[in-house]
């Protein structure tokens, strides 16, 4: 089942998006269109949980910022597409970029430093590429696209070609998530029980 666009006005602004009643969990605003993805399968949940745990432990131990789980959205500052609200599966924001005071009734009005998208059966190539484009256009320093079926991670950064990592490789945070290193064999082991 693919993501669906909700019946809504021709173009929904971020303010209108926040005022809409009864939006399902996980609803995103993509260039003014409300999009809802179907619930993911358990493979997706195991990978998201494993990534969140290891990323959060790393950020807390180093005091470098905050890691957020699935459901935490961002109002992406894209100049030509201002009405875009995305919800990565896991994300990281450096401490100095956390808005003060923290917005508690809206999403952060910024791009995460790291956005992680774990593929679901409903994710089509165009959907994933659109998410990747939105994060990059908003200024996200690293986007990791995790494919549990292929057991690979695509690493995207500004001005560099994408790198495809396999289970024998280590996912490193680079400048976007300093000091982070995760052997992919360890990540994908959560699927083997």
C-alpha positions, 0 to 999 in steps of 0.5 A: 500500500502506498502513501496517500494524499488526504482530501484537502484544499489545493494547497495547505499552509503550515499554519492550516496543517496545524489547525487541521483536526483529526490528522492521523499520526504520521501525517506529513505536509509535502509542498502543501499536500497532506500525505499519510503513509500506511503503518510500517511492518515490524522489520521497520520498527526493530530497525528504528528502535535499534538506531534510536537506542544507539544514536541516543546513547551516543548523543547523551554520553557526549552531550552533543545534542538530542536524538528524536524518534519516529513521530518527531517532525520538522517544519523544513525551511525550504525557500521555494517549498515553505509548506513542508513538514517531514517526520524522519524515522530517527533524527539528530539535532546538535545542541546549539541548534535546539530552539530556545524556548523549545516549541512545544505546540509545533515541530522544530522550524529547522532541518535536522542535522541527521535524518534517518529514513528506514524503508517500508514496503510502501516506500517507492523510489519517488517517495524516498527521493522526494524525502531525500530532496526535502531534507537536503534542500532544507540543509540537513547535513546527512541523510541515512536511508536504511534498507532492511531487506537489502541490509544496506544504508545509503549515506547522503551528504551535501556536495558528495555522491551517495555512498552505499554501505553493506553489512561489513561496513561501519556507519559513521556520523562524520561532521553531522554526528561527531564520533558516531560509529555503528557496525552495520552487522550489529544494526542488522542483527536485530532482524536475525532473532 
